Amino acid sequence: MAAGMISSYTFNYGPRLGAGEGVADRLAEFLPAGPLLFVTDAALLGLGLPRQALAALRTAGRDIIIFDAVEADPSAATILSAVEAGRAGGATCVVGFGGGSPMDVAKLAAYLLGSGDSLDAIYGVDQARGVRLPLVLVPTTAGTGSEATPISIVTVGETEKKGVVARPLIADMALLDPGLTVGLPRHVTAATGIDAMVHAIEAYTSARQKNPMSDLLAREALALLSANLLRACDEPGDLAAREAMLLGSHLAGVAFSNAPVGGVHALAYPLGGHFHVPHGHSNALMLRHVMRHNLAGAASFYAELGAAIGVGGGAEGFIGALEELMLATGLPLDLRALGIGRNHLSLLASEAMKQQRLLVNNPVPIVEDDALRLYQQAW
Protein backbone atom coordinates (compact mmCIF):
# COMPACT_ATOMS: atom_id res chain seq x y z
CA MET A 1 0.00 0.00 0.00
CA ALA A 2 1.49 3.36 -1.03
CA ALA A 3 2.39 5.95 1.59
CA GLY A 4 -0.53 8.19 2.50
CA MET A 5 -3.13 5.69 1.28
CA ILE A 6 -5.75 4.36 3.67
CA SER A 7 -5.69 0.59 4.17
CA SER A 8 -9.43 0.30 4.87
CA TYR A 9 -11.87 1.91 2.48
CA THR A 10 -15.22 1.76 0.74
CA PHE A 11 -15.71 2.49 -2.94
CA ASN A 12 -18.88 3.38 -4.86
CA TYR A 13 -18.89 2.81 -8.61
CA GLY A 14 -21.47 5.44 -9.56
CA PRO A 15 -24.30 5.12 -12.10
CA ARG A 16 -24.85 2.50 -14.77
CA LEU A 17 -23.20 3.66 -17.97
CA GLY A 18 -24.28 3.76 -21.61
CA ALA A 19 -21.82 5.10 -24.17
CA GLY A 20 -21.56 5.67 -27.92
CA GLU A 21 -22.69 8.03 -30.62
CA GLY A 22 -26.48 8.34 -30.59
CA VAL A 23 -26.98 6.70 -27.18
CA ALA A 24 -28.85 9.80 -25.94
CA ASP A 25 -31.61 9.03 -28.44
CA ARG A 26 -32.37 5.89 -26.40
CA LEU A 27 -33.36 7.80 -23.26
CA ALA A 28 -36.85 6.30 -23.16
CA GLU A 29 -35.39 2.82 -22.61
CA PHE A 30 -33.93 3.87 -19.29
CA LEU A 31 -36.91 5.74 -17.80
CA PRO A 32 -40.06 4.51 -16.07
CA ALA A 33 -43.51 5.38 -17.43
CA GLY A 34 -45.08 8.75 -16.75
CA PRO A 35 -44.24 12.41 -17.34
CA LEU A 36 -40.56 13.29 -17.24
CA LEU A 37 -38.87 16.52 -16.13
CA PHE A 38 -36.22 17.38 -18.76
CA VAL A 39 -33.70 19.81 -17.23
CA THR A 40 -31.45 21.71 -19.64
CA ASP A 41 -30.54 25.32 -20.39
CA ALA A 42 -31.86 27.82 -22.91
CA ALA A 43 -28.57 28.07 -24.82
CA LEU A 44 -28.47 24.33 -25.49
CA LEU A 45 -32.12 24.35 -26.46
CA GLY A 46 -31.46 27.28 -28.82
CA LEU A 47 -28.57 25.39 -30.42
CA GLY A 48 -30.87 22.43 -30.98
CA LEU A 49 -28.59 20.04 -29.11
CA PRO A 50 -31.43 18.18 -27.31
CA ARG A 51 -33.60 18.09 -30.45
CA GLN A 52 -32.98 14.46 -31.42
CA ALA A 53 -33.26 13.17 -27.87
CA LEU A 54 -36.53 15.05 -27.34
CA ALA A 55 -37.89 13.84 -30.69
CA ALA A 56 -37.06 10.24 -29.75
CA LEU A 57 -38.80 10.65 -26.41
CA ARG A 58 -41.91 12.06 -28.10
CA THR A 59 -41.89 9.23 -30.63
CA ALA A 60 -41.88 6.87 -27.67
CA GLY A 61 -45.04 8.63 -26.45
CA ARG A 62 -43.48 10.39 -23.51
CA ASP A 63 -45.00 13.47 -21.86
CA ILE A 64 -42.11 15.92 -21.40
CA ILE A 65 -41.89 18.87 -19.00
CA ILE A 66 -39.00 21.00 -20.27
CA PHE A 67 -37.24 23.17 -17.71
CA ASP A 68 -34.60 25.30 -19.46
CA ALA A 69 -34.12 28.17 -16.99
CA VAL A 70 -30.77 26.89 -15.69
CA GLU A 71 -28.02 29.50 -15.49
CA ALA A 72 -24.28 29.04 -14.94
CA ASP A 73 -23.64 28.53 -11.22
CA PRO A 74 -27.32 27.77 -10.59
CA SER A 75 -29.03 29.40 -7.64
CA ALA A 76 -31.21 27.86 -4.97
CA ALA A 77 -34.17 29.70 -6.54
CA THR A 78 -33.55 27.96 -9.87
CA ILE A 79 -33.52 24.55 -8.22
CA LEU A 80 -36.79 25.28 -6.42
CA SER A 81 -38.32 26.47 -9.72
CA ALA A 82 -37.32 23.17 -11.37
CA VAL A 83 -38.90 21.26 -8.49
CA GLU A 84 -42.11 23.25 -8.86
CA ALA A 85 -42.20 22.59 -12.62
CA GLY A 86 -41.78 18.87 -12.01
CA ARG A 87 -44.39 18.81 -9.28
CA ALA A 88 -46.92 20.75 -11.37
CA GLY A 89 -46.44 18.33 -14.27
CA GLY A 90 -46.62 15.19 -12.13
CA ALA A 91 -43.09 14.11 -13.06
CA THR A 92 -42.24 10.49 -12.30
CA CYS A 93 -38.60 10.78 -13.38
CA VAL A 94 -35.94 13.34 -14.27
CA VAL A 95 -33.42 13.81 -17.10
CA GLY A 96 -30.48 16.20 -16.79
CA PHE A 97 -29.16 17.19 -20.23
CA GLY A 98 -26.24 19.59 -20.48
CA GLY A 99 -23.11 20.65 -18.65
CA GLY A 100 -22.55 20.58 -14.92
CA SER A 101 -25.21 23.18 -14.12
CA PRO A 102 -28.24 21.40 -15.68
CA MET A 103 -27.05 18.06 -14.29
CA ASP A 104 -26.60 19.50 -10.78
CA VAL A 105 -30.11 21.02 -10.94
CA ALA A 106 -31.55 17.73 -12.22
CA LYS A 107 -29.97 15.75 -9.38
CA LEU A 108 -31.38 18.02 -6.73
CA ALA A 109 -34.78 18.28 -8.42
CA ALA A 110 -35.04 14.48 -8.58
CA TYR A 111 -34.08 14.22 -4.92
CA LEU A 112 -36.36 16.99 -3.64
CA LEU A 113 -39.32 15.74 -5.71
CA GLY A 114 -38.88 12.18 -4.50
CA SER A 115 -38.02 12.82 -0.85
CA GLY A 116 -40.07 15.89 -0.01
CA ASP A 117 -37.07 17.28 1.90
CA SER A 118 -36.27 21.00 1.88
CA LEU A 119 -33.15 22.24 0.12
CA ASP A 120 -31.92 24.13 3.19
CA ALA A 121 -31.92 20.89 5.19
CA ILE A 122 -29.55 18.93 2.92
CA TYR A 123 -26.50 21.17 2.44
CA GLY A 124 -23.28 19.46 3.50
CA VAL A 125 -22.22 15.82 3.50
CA ASP A 126 -24.73 12.96 3.88
CA GLN A 127 -27.62 15.16 4.97
CA ALA A 128 -29.84 13.90 2.11
CA ARG A 129 -31.01 10.45 3.14
CA GLY A 130 -34.37 10.16 1.40
CA VAL A 131 -35.42 8.55 -1.88
CA ARG A 132 -35.26 10.49 -5.17
CA LEU A 133 -37.14 10.02 -8.43
CA PRO A 134 -35.48 7.90 -11.15
CA LEU A 135 -32.72 9.97 -12.77
CA VAL A 136 -30.75 9.79 -16.04
CA LEU A 137 -27.96 12.26 -16.85
CA VAL A 138 -26.60 13.16 -20.29
CA PRO A 139 -23.45 15.34 -20.29
CA THR A 140 -22.85 17.68 -23.23
CA THR A 141 -19.38 18.71 -22.04
CA ALA A 142 -16.40 16.51 -21.17
CA GLY A 143 -15.37 18.05 -17.90
CA THR A 144 -17.55 18.33 -14.84
CA GLY A 145 -18.12 14.60 -14.38
CA SER A 146 -21.38 15.59 -12.68
CA GLU A 147 -23.14 12.63 -14.31
CA ALA A 148 -20.93 10.35 -12.18
CA THR A 149 -21.00 12.11 -8.81
CA PRO A 150 -23.20 12.39 -5.70
CA ILE A 151 -22.51 16.13 -5.63
CA SER A 152 -24.50 19.24 -6.57
CA ILE A 153 -23.18 22.78 -6.15
CA VAL A 154 -25.62 25.60 -5.40
CA THR A 155 -25.04 29.36 -5.40
CA VAL A 156 -26.58 30.71 -2.21
CA GLY A 157 -27.22 34.44 -1.95
CA GLU A 158 -25.11 36.52 -4.32
CA THR A 159 -21.79 34.74 -4.24
CA GLU A 160 -21.47 31.80 -1.84
CA LYS A 161 -21.35 28.25 -3.17
CA LYS A 162 -22.64 25.38 -1.05
CA GLY A 163 -22.50 21.68 -1.82
CA VAL A 164 -24.95 18.84 -1.35
CA VAL A 165 -22.96 15.61 -1.15
CA ALA A 166 -24.97 12.43 -0.64
CA ARG A 167 -25.32 9.01 -2.26
CA PRO A 168 -29.01 9.47 -3.26
CA LEU A 169 -27.78 12.06 -5.81
CA ILE A 170 -25.99 9.39 -7.84
CA ALA A 171 -27.96 8.89 -11.07
CA ASP A 172 -29.43 5.57 -12.14
CA MET A 173 -27.88 5.93 -15.58
CA ALA A 174 -25.33 8.15 -17.34
CA LEU A 175 -25.30 8.32 -21.14
CA LEU A 176 -22.03 9.41 -22.78
CA ASP A 177 -22.78 10.50 -26.36
CA PRO A 178 -19.68 12.04 -28.01
CA GLY A 179 -21.75 13.57 -30.81
CA LEU A 180 -23.27 15.99 -28.30
CA THR A 181 -19.86 17.55 -27.53
CA VAL A 182 -18.70 18.15 -31.13
CA GLY A 183 -20.07 21.69 -31.39
CA LEU A 184 -18.43 23.05 -28.25
CA PRO A 185 -16.35 26.22 -28.70
CA ARG A 186 -12.61 25.71 -28.22
CA HIS A 187 -12.47 27.61 -24.92
CA VAL A 188 -15.27 25.48 -23.47
CA THR A 189 -13.61 22.24 -24.62
CA ALA A 190 -10.37 23.46 -23.02
CA ALA A 191 -11.82 24.66 -19.72
CA THR A 192 -14.03 21.63 -19.16
CA GLY A 193 -11.23 19.25 -20.13
CA ILE A 194 -8.87 20.88 -17.64
CA ASP A 195 -11.61 20.69 -15.00
CA ALA A 196 -11.72 16.93 -15.50
CA MET A 197 -7.93 16.71 -15.26
CA VAL A 198 -8.04 18.59 -11.96
CA HIS A 199 -10.62 16.08 -10.68
CA ALA A 200 -8.23 13.23 -11.47
CA ILE A 201 -5.19 14.98 -9.96
CA GLU A 202 -6.95 16.03 -6.77
CA ALA A 203 -8.53 12.60 -6.30
CA TYR A 204 -5.08 11.02 -6.60
CA THR A 205 -3.62 13.36 -3.96
CA SER A 206 -6.64 13.59 -1.64
CA ALA A 207 -5.73 13.58 2.04
CA ARG A 208 -9.00 11.78 2.80
CA GLN A 209 -10.27 8.52 1.32
CA LYS A 210 -7.59 8.11 -1.36
CA ASN A 211 -7.67 4.40 -2.17
CA PRO A 212 -6.47 1.90 -4.81
CA MET A 213 -9.70 2.02 -6.80
CA SER A 214 -9.90 5.82 -6.99
CA ASP A 215 -6.20 5.86 -7.92
CA LEU A 216 -6.76 3.37 -10.74
CA LEU A 217 -9.54 5.49 -12.24
CA ALA A 218 -7.69 8.78 -11.69
CA ARG A 219 -4.61 7.53 -13.55
CA GLU A 220 -6.65 6.20 -16.47
CA ALA A 221 -8.74 9.37 -16.59
CA LEU A 222 -5.66 11.58 -16.69
CA ALA A 223 -4.09 9.46 -19.42
CA LEU A 224 -7.21 9.75 -21.60
CA LEU A 225 -7.66 13.46 -20.96
CA SER A 226 -4.06 14.57 -21.39
CA ALA A 227 -3.68 12.60 -24.62
CA ASN A 228 -6.86 13.95 -26.20
CA LEU A 229 -7.41 17.51 -24.92
CA LEU A 230 -5.48 19.29 -27.67
CA ARG A 231 -6.91 16.97 -30.35
CA ALA A 232 -10.41 17.84 -29.19
CA CYS A 233 -9.51 21.57 -29.24
CA ASP A 234 -7.71 21.55 -32.60
CA GLU A 235 -9.97 19.06 -34.41
CA PRO A 236 -13.41 19.59 -32.87
CA GLY A 237 -15.06 17.04 -35.14
CA ASP A 238 -12.75 14.20 -34.06
CA LEU A 239 -15.28 11.81 -32.50
CA ALA A 240 -12.60 9.47 -31.15
CA ALA A 241 -11.01 12.34 -29.21
CA ARG A 242 -14.43 13.49 -27.99
CA GLU A 243 -15.29 9.97 -26.86
CA ALA A 244 -11.99 9.65 -24.98
CA MET A 245 -12.57 13.01 -23.29
CA LEU A 246 -16.08 12.01 -22.16
CA LEU A 247 -14.85 8.72 -20.75
CA GLY A 248 -11.91 10.40 -19.04
CA SER A 249 -14.21 12.98 -17.51
CA HIS A 250 -16.56 10.26 -16.29
CA LEU A 251 -13.79 8.15 -14.75
CA ALA A 252 -12.38 11.25 -13.03
CA GLY A 253 -15.89 11.93 -11.70
CA VAL A 254 -16.11 8.46 -10.17
CA ALA A 255 -12.60 8.87 -8.74
CA PHE A 256 -13.31 12.16 -6.97
CA SER A 257 -16.71 10.93 -5.80
CA ASN A 258 -14.69 8.52 -3.66
CA ALA A 259 -11.50 10.51 -2.96
CA PRO A 260 -12.70 14.12 -2.74
CA VAL A 261 -11.07 17.17 -4.33
CA GLY A 262 -9.15 19.80 -2.38
CA GLY A 263 -7.37 23.12 -2.61
CA VAL A 264 -7.64 23.84 -6.33
CA HIS A 265 -11.41 23.64 -6.16
CA ALA A 266 -11.57 25.54 -2.87
CA LEU A 267 -9.72 28.48 -4.44
CA ALA A 268 -11.61 28.19 -7.74
CA TYR A 269 -15.08 28.58 -6.24
CA PRO A 270 -14.72 32.24 -5.15
CA LEU A 271 -13.59 33.12 -8.70
CA GLY A 272 -16.88 31.75 -9.99
CA GLY A 273 -19.01 33.18 -7.21
CA HIS A 274 -17.65 36.73 -7.33
CA PHE A 275 -16.40 37.13 -10.89
CA HIS A 276 -18.42 34.51 -12.81
CA VAL A 277 -15.30 32.83 -14.17
CA PRO A 278 -16.44 29.46 -15.59
CA HIS A 279 -15.61 26.69 -13.16
CA GLY A 280 -13.19 24.80 -15.39
CA HIS A 281 -11.30 27.99 -16.20
CA SER A 282 -11.14 28.84 -12.47
CA ASN A 283 -9.50 25.48 -11.83
CA ALA A 284 -7.02 26.09 -14.67
CA LEU A 285 -6.08 29.46 -13.15
CA MET A 286 -5.22 27.95 -9.75
CA LEU A 287 -3.92 24.46 -10.61
CA ARG A 288 -0.16 24.97 -10.98
CA HIS A 289 0.06 27.32 -8.00
CA VAL A 290 -1.79 24.99 -5.62
CA MET A 291 0.23 22.02 -6.90
CA ARG A 292 3.51 23.78 -6.11
CA HIS A 293 2.15 24.64 -2.66
CA ASN A 294 1.37 20.93 -2.24
CA LEU A 295 4.84 19.64 -3.16
CA ALA A 296 5.77 19.08 0.48
CA GLY A 297 2.98 16.52 0.84
CA ALA A 298 2.25 15.29 -2.67
CA ALA A 299 5.48 15.33 -4.71
CA SER A 300 5.66 11.54 -4.94
CA PHE A 301 2.02 11.36 -6.12
CA TYR A 302 2.64 14.02 -8.77
CA ALA A 303 5.70 12.09 -9.97
CA GLU A 304 3.58 8.92 -10.23
CA LEU A 305 0.94 10.74 -12.29
CA GLY A 306 3.65 12.16 -14.53
CA ALA A 307 5.03 8.67 -15.13
CA ALA A 308 1.49 7.43 -15.88
CA ILE A 309 1.20 9.90 -18.78
CA GLY A 310 4.77 9.50 -19.98
CA VAL A 311 6.25 12.67 -18.44
CA GLY A 312 9.63 12.54 -16.72
CA GLY A 313 11.28 14.96 -14.33
CA GLY A 314 9.35 14.02 -11.22
CA ALA A 315 6.76 16.32 -9.70
CA GLU A 316 8.19 19.49 -11.24
CA GLY A 317 8.28 17.86 -14.66
CA PHE A 318 4.62 16.92 -14.29
CA ILE A 319 3.58 20.42 -13.23
CA GLY A 320 5.57 21.92 -16.11
CA ALA A 321 3.94 19.57 -18.62
CA LEU A 322 0.47 20.52 -17.35
CA GLU A 323 1.35 24.20 -17.65
CA GLU A 324 2.48 23.72 -21.26
CA LEU A 325 -0.69 21.80 -22.09
CA MET A 326 -2.93 24.48 -20.58
CA LEU A 327 -1.08 27.27 -22.41
CA ALA A 328 -1.43 25.36 -25.70
CA THR A 329 -5.23 25.40 -25.35
CA GLY A 330 -5.16 29.21 -25.49
CA LEU A 331 -6.91 29.82 -22.17
CA PRO A 332 -5.67 32.93 -20.31
CA LEU A 333 -3.90 31.69 -17.19
CA ASP A 334 -3.65 34.81 -15.01
CA LEU A 335 -6.33 36.57 -13.03
CA ARG A 336 -5.66 40.09 -14.28
CA ALA A 337 -6.40 38.99 -17.87
CA LEU A 338 -9.95 38.36 -16.64
CA GLY A 339 -10.35 41.81 -15.13
CA ILE A 340 -9.74 40.76 -11.52
CA GLY A 341 -7.89 43.51 -9.65
CA ARG A 342 -5.09 42.99 -7.16
CA ASN A 343 -7.34 44.76 -4.65
CA HIS A 344 -9.78 41.83 -4.91
CA LEU A 345 -7.31 39.16 -3.79
CA SER A 346 -7.85 39.57 -0.04
CA LEU A 347 -11.59 39.09 -0.53
CA LEU A 348 -10.95 35.95 -2.57
CA ALA A 349 -8.65 34.54 0.11
CA SER A 350 -11.23 35.20 2.81
CA GLU A 351 -13.99 33.59 0.72
CA ALA A 352 -11.85 30.52 -0.01
CA MET A 353 -11.72 29.82 3.73
CA LYS A 354 -15.46 29.08 3.63
CA GLN A 355 -14.67 25.96 1.58
CA GLN A 356 -13.54 23.85 4.54
CA ARG A 357 -15.43 20.87 3.07
CA LEU A 358 -12.76 20.90 0.34
CA LEU A 359 -9.74 22.29 2.18
CA VAL A 360 -9.69 19.34 4.59
CA ASN A 361 -8.93 17.10 1.61
CA ASN A 362 -5.83 19.01 0.51
CA PRO A 363 -2.54 17.18 1.09
CA VAL A 364 -0.95 20.33 2.58
CA PRO A 365 -2.94 22.76 4.77
CA ILE A 366 -4.08 26.03 3.18
CA VAL A 367 -4.79 28.88 5.60
CA GLU A 368 -5.92 32.37 4.60
CA ASP A 369 -2.37 33.72 4.22
CA ASP A 370 -1.54 30.81 1.93
CA ALA A 371 -4.66 31.45 -0.14
CA LEU A 372 -3.73 35.12 -0.52
CA ARG A 373 -0.21 34.18 -1.66
CA LEU A 374 -1.62 31.68 -4.19
CA TYR A 375 -4.01 34.25 -5.63
CA GLN A 376 -1.11 36.72 -5.85
CA GLN A 377 0.91 34.13 -7.78
CA ALA A 378 -2.05 33.56 -10.10
CA TRP A 379 -2.57 37.30 -10.64
C-alpha positions in Angstrom: 0.0 0.0 0.0 1.5 3.4 -1.0 2.4 6.0 1.6 -0.5 8.2 2.5 -3.1 5.7 1.3 -5.8 4.4 3.7 -5.7 0.6 4.2 -9.4 0.3 4.9 -11.9 1.9 2.5 -15.2 1.8 0.7 -15.7 2.5 -2.9 -18.9 3.4 -4.9 -18.9 2.8 -8.6 -21.5 5.4 -9.6 -24.3 5.1 -12.1 -24.8 2.5 -14.8 -23.2 3.7 -18.0 -24.3 3.8 -21.6 -21.8 5.1 -24.2 -21.6 5.7 -27.9 -22.7 8.0 -30.6 -26.5 8.3 -30.6 -27.0 6.7 -27.2 -28.8 9.8 -25.9 -31.6 9.0 -28.4 -32.4 5.9 -26.4 -33.4 7.8 -23.3 -36.9 6.3 -23.2 -35.4 2.8 -22.6 -33.9 3.9 -19.3 -36.9 5.7 -17.8 -40.1 4.5 -16.1 -43.5 5.4 -17.4 -45.1 8.7 -16.8 -44.2 12.4 -17.3 -40.6 13.3 -17.2 -38.9 16.5 -16.1 -36.2 17.4 -18.8 -33.7 19.8 -17.2 -31.4 21.7 -19.6 -30.5 25.3 -20.4 -31.9 27.8 -22.9 -28.6 28.1 -24.8 -28.5 24.3 -25.5 -32.1 24.4 -26.5 -31.5 27.3 -28.8 -28.6 25.4 -30.4 -30.9 22.4 -31.0 -28.6 20.0 -29.1 -31.4 18.2 -27.3 -33.6 18.1 -30.5 -33.0 14.5 -31.4 -33.3 13.2 -27.9 -36.5 15.1 -27.3 -37.9 13.8 -30.7 -37.1 10.2 -29.8 -38.8 10.6 -26.4 -41.9 12.1 -28.1 -41.9 9.2 -30.6 -41.9 6.9 -27.7 -45.0 8.6 -26.4 -43.5 10.4 -23.5 -45.0 13.5 -21.9 -42.1 15.9 -21.4 -41.9 18.9 -19.0 -39.0 21.0 -20.3 -37.2 23.2 -17.7 -34.6 25.3 -19.5 -34.1 28.2 -17.0 -30.8 26.9 -15.7 -28.0 29.5 -15.5 -24.3 29.0 -14.9 -23.6 28.5 -11.2 -27.3 27.8 -10.6 -29.0 29.4 -7.6 -31.2 27.9 -5.0 -34.2 29.7 -6.5 -33.5 28.0 -9.9 -33.5 24.6 -8.2 -36.8 25.3 -6.4 -38.3 26.5 -9.7 -37.3 23.2 -11.4 -38.9 21.3 -8.5 -42.1 23.2 -8.9 -42.2 22.6 -12.6 -41.8 18.9 -12.0 -44.4 18.8 -9.3 -46.9 20.7 -11.4 -46.4 18.3 -14.3 -46.6 15.2 -12.1 -43.1 14.1 -13.1 -42.2 10.5 -12.3 -38.6 10.8 -13.4 -35.9 13.3 -14.3 -33.4 13.8 -17.1 -30.5 16.2 -16.8 -29.2 17.2 -20.2 -26.2 19.6 -20.5 -23.1 20.7 -18.6 -22.6 20.6 -14.9 -25.2 23.2 -14.1 -28.2 21.4 -15.7 -27.0 18.1 -14.3 -26.6 19.5 -10.8 -30.1 21.0 -10.9 -31.6 17.7 -12.2 -30.0 15.8 -9.4 -31.4 18.0 -6.7 -34.8 18.3 -8.4 -35.0 14.5 -8.6 -34.1 14.2 -4.9 -36.4 17.0 -3.6 -39.3 15.7 -5.7 -38.9 12.2 -4.5 -38.0 12.8 -0.9 -40.1 15.9 0.0 -37.1 17.3 1.9 -36.3 21.0 1.9 -33.1 22.2 0.1 -31.9 24.1 3.2 -31.9 20.9 5.2 -29.5 18.9 2.9 -26.5 21.2 2.4 -23.3 19.5 3.5 -22.2 15.8 3.5 -24.7 13.0 3.9 -27.6 15.2 5.0 -29.8 13.9 2.1 -31.0 10.4 3.1 -34.4 10.2 1.4 -35.4 8.5 -1.9 -35.3 10.5 -5.2 -37.1 10.0 -8.4 -35.5 7.9 -11.1 -32.7 10.0 -12.8 -30.8 9.8 -16.0 -28.0 12.3 -16.9 -26.6 13.2 -20.3 -23.4 15.3 -20.3 -22.8 17.7 -23.2 -19.4 18.7 -22.0 -16.4 16.5 -21.2 -15.4 18.0 -17.9 -17.6 18.3 -14.8 -18.1 14.6 -14.4 -21.4 15.6 -12.7 -23.1 12.6 -14.3 -20.9 10.4 -12.2 -21.0 12.1 -8.8 -23.2 12.4 -5.7 -22.5 16.1 -5.6 -24.5 19.2 -6.6 -23.2 22.8 -6.1 -25.6 25.6 -5.4 -25.0 29.4 -5.4 -26.6 30.7 -2.2 -27.2 34.4 -2.0 -25.1 36.5 -4.3 -21.8 34.7 -4.2 -21.5 31.8 -1.8 -21.4 28.2 -3.2 -22.6 25.4 -1.0 -22.5 21.7 -1.8 -24.9 18.8 -1.3 -23.0 15.6 -1.2 -25.0 12.4 -0.6 -25.3 9.0 -2.3 -29.0 9.5 -3.3 -27.8 12.1 -5.8 -26.0 9.4 -7.8 -28.0 8.9 -11.1 -29.4 5.6 -12.1 -27.9 5.9 -15.6 -25.3 8.2 -17.3 -25.3 8.3 -21.1 -22.0 9.4 -22.8 -22.8 10.5 -26.4 -19.7 12.0 -28.0 -21.7 13.6 -30.8 -23.3 16.0 -28.3 -19.9 17.6 -27.5 -18.7 18.2 -31.1 -20.1 21.7 -31.4 -18.4 23.0 -28.2 -16.3 26.2 -28.7 -12.6 25.7 -28.2 -12.5 27.6 -24.9 -15.3 25.5 -23.5 -13.6 22.2 -24.6 -10.4 23.5 -23.0 -11.8 24.7 -19.7 -14.0 21.6 -19.2 -11.2 19.2 -20.1 -8.9 20.9 -17.6 -11.6 20.7 -15.0 -11.7 16.9 -15.5 -7.9 16.7 -15.3 -8.0 18.6 -12.0 -10.6 16.1 -10.7 -8.2 13.2 -11.5 -5.2 15.0 -10.0 -7.0 16.0 -6.8 -8.5 12.6 -6.3 -5.1 11.0 -6.6 -3.6 13.4 -4.0 -6.6 13.6 -1.6 -5.7 13.6 2.0 -9.0 11.8 2.8 -10.3 8.5 1.3 -7.6 8.1 -1.4 -7.7 4.4 -2.2 -6.5 1.9 -4.8 -9.7 2.0 -6.8 -9.9 5.8 -7.0 -6.2 5.9 -7.9 -6.8 3.4 -10.7 -9.5 5.5 -12.2 -7.7 8.8 -11.7 -4.6 7.5 -13.6 -6.6 6.2 -16.5 -8.7 9.4 -16.6 -5.7 11.6 -16.7 -4.1 9.5 -19.4 -7.2 9.7 -21.6 -7.7 13.5 -21.0 -4.1 14.6 -21.4 -3.7 12.6 -24.6 -6.9 14.0 -26.2 -7.4 17.5 -24.9 -5.5 19.3 -27.7 -6.9 17.0 -30.3 -10.4 17.8 -29.2 -9.5 21.6 -29.2 -7.7 21.6 -32.6 -10.0 19.1 -34.4 -13.4 19.6 -32.9 -15.1 17.0 -35.1 -12.8 14.2 -34.1 -15.3 11.8 -32.5 -12.6 9.5 -31.1 -11.0 12.3 -29.2 -14.4 13.5 -28.0 -15.3 10.0 -26.9 -12.0 9.7 -25.0 -12.6 13.0 -23.3 -16.1 12.0 -22.2 -14.9 8.7 -20.7 -11.9 10.4 -19.0 -14.2 13.0 -17.5 -16.6 10.3 -16.3 -13.8 8.2 -14.8 -12.4 11.3 -13.0 -15.9 11.9 -11.7 -16.1 8.5 -10.2 -12.6 8.9 -8.7 -13.3 12.2 -7.0 -16.7 10.9 -5.8 -14.7 8.5 -3.7 -11.5 10.5 -3.0 -12.7 14.1 -2.7 -11.1 17.2 -4.3 -9.2 19.8 -2.4 -7.4 23.1 -2.6 -7.6 23.8 -6.3 -11.4 23.6 -6.2 -11.6 25.5 -2.9 -9.7 28.5 -4.4 -11.6 28.2 -7.7 -15.1 28.6 -6.2 -14.7 32.2 -5.2 -13.6 33.1 -8.7 -16.9 31.7 -10.0 -19.0 33.2 -7.2 -17.6 36.7 -7.3 -16.4 37.1 -10.9 -18.4 34.5 -12.8 -15.3 32.8 -14.2 -16.4 29.5 -15.6 -15.6 26.7 -13.2 -13.2 24.8 -15.4 -11.3 28.0 -16.2 -11.1 28.8 -12.5 -9.5 25.5 -11.8 -7.0 26.1 -14.7 -6.1 29.5 -13.1 -5.2 28.0 -9.7 -3.9 24.5 -10.6 -0.2 25.0 -11.0 0.1 27.3 -8.0 -1.8 25.0 -5.6 0.2 22.0 -6.9 3.5 23.8 -6.1 2.1 24.6 -2.7 1.4 20.9 -2.2 4.8 19.6 -3.2 5.8 19.1 0.5 3.0 16.5 0.8 2.3 15.3 -2.7 5.5 15.3 -4.7 5.7 11.5 -4.9 2.0 11.4 -6.1 2.6 14.0 -8.8 5.7 12.1 -10.0 3.6 8.9 -10.2 0.9 10.7 -12.3 3.7 12.2 -14.5 5.0 8.7 -15.1 1.5 7.4 -15.9 1.2 9.9 -18.8 4.8 9.5 -20.0 6.2 12.7 -18.4 9.6 12.5 -16.7 11.3 15.0 -14.3 9.4 14.0 -11.2 6.8 16.3 -9.7 8.2 19.5 -11.2 8.3 17.9 -14.7 4.6 16.9 -14.3 3.6 20.4 -13.2 5.6 21.9 -16.1 3.9 19.6 -18.6 0.5 20.5 -17.4 1.3 24.2 -17.6 2.5 23.7 -21.3 -0.7 21.8 -22.1 -2.9 24.5 -20.6 -1.1 27.3 -22.4 -1.4 25.4 -25.7 -5.2 25.4 -25.3 -5.2 29.2 -25.5 -6.9 29.8 -22.2 -5.7 32.9 -20.3 -3.9 31.7 -17.2 -3.7 34.8 -15.0 -6.3 36.6 -13.0 -5.7 40.1 -14.3 -6.4 39.0 -17.9 -10.0 38.4 -16.6 -10.4 41.8 -15.1 -9.7 40.8 -11.5 -7.9 43.5 -9.7 -5.1 43.0 -7.2 -7.3 44.8 -4.6 -9.8 41.8 -4.9 -7.3 39.2 -3.8 -7.9 39.6 0.0 -11.6 39.1 -0.5 -11.0 35.9 -2.6 -8.6 34.5 0.1 -11.2 35.2 2.8 -14.0 33.6 0.7 -11.8 30.5 0.0 -11.7 29.8 3.7 -15.5 29.1 3.6 -14.7 26.0 1.6 -13.5 23.8 4.5 -15.4 20.9 3.1 -12.8 20.9 0.3 -9.7 22.3 2.2 -9.7 19.3 4.6 -8.9 17.1 1.6 -5.8 19.0 0.5 -2.5 17.2 1.1 -0.9 20.3 2.6 -2.9 22.8 4.8 -4.1 26.0 3.2 -4.8 28.9 5.6 -5.9 32.4 4.6 -2.4 33.7 4.2 -1.5 30.8 1.9 -4.7 31.4 -0.1 -3.7 35.1 -0.5 -0.2 34.2 -1.7 -1.6 31.7 -4.2 -4.0 34.2 -5.6 -1.1 36.7 -5.9 0.9 34.1 -7.8 -2.1 33.6 -10.1 -2.6 37.3 -10.6 
